[in-house]
Amino acid sequence: MINILLCNSSCSFLPLPKLLLVSIMLCSVASIGQSPSVSSGKIIRIENFQSGYASPRNVDIWVPNGYNPDHKYSVLYMHDGQMLFDSSTTWNHQEWGVDETAGRLVAEEKIRPCIVVGIWNSGAARHSEYFPQKPFKALSQAYQDSLLLQAKRNESTALFRGEVHSDQYLRFIVKELKPYIDSTFSTLKDQSDTFIAGSSMGGLISLYAICEYPEVFGGAACLSTHWPGIFTLENNPIPSAFISYLKEYLPPPENHRIYFDYGTETLDSLYEPFQKQADEVMRQNGYSSKNWKTIQFKGENHSEEAWGERLDIPLMFLLASEE
């Protein structure tokens, strides 16, 4: 048995076997709450999804209007799932507006019909889950130790919670969550219809995912990629470790698409020199405008509102309707 919260303009909390999920999802249900609220499509929330690799967490699955189990849908996995749909439930009262943007683009046939899987972050352990593990291990042991013991988000909050375990987080997505989604929903399971996206540290882990599992993910959207890894550039070897990793593990351009962007204000003001280094790696590995984009958004900051305003661009790049 699993716990499911089904939400459109109304919500119900239902314990039921997963095989009934799709049929129940299409039925009308009584309202007992408004979280999360969406203006397009429906959300099925899997509460405390259990994993042998990562801590339990909520997973919000968005399906478009008219979802039909007789049709097949591409799947976009997105990090920081609690920030995607409903600003009334988020810590900063901002959201990506994924339901509005994806719903509109599907309805206009600008992207192929898709499902969005919003994977909640784990709170205090977010940085440890999203920091790419192989580049971390490439740092000197002394620097690794200093990060784990001393790196701070602010004066009172440690940046890392325990060891970096992003490899475990990706195993959770690939070996547990994706098989569940593919067996429960009507999905296109192949690499060419499976995508991953996120912002900031979520941009880093999306890039890491497509590099580590190029046979699983056909595209990645990395918005405001947090190349510094921490919140200072002084004596910081992390960006170089990321670029070195990318040189070795970047997947082939023939069957992958990668999107980057960055703003110029607040935290995004740090990113341009490192993004240019990454862009050079992309060029050297044969990527072109057919399968790679990097876009600078002048005047834009590091926030869900900024990412939501331009979400249509990576969605159309990754999920362009097939001719």
Disulfide bonds with the S-S distance in Angstrom:
none
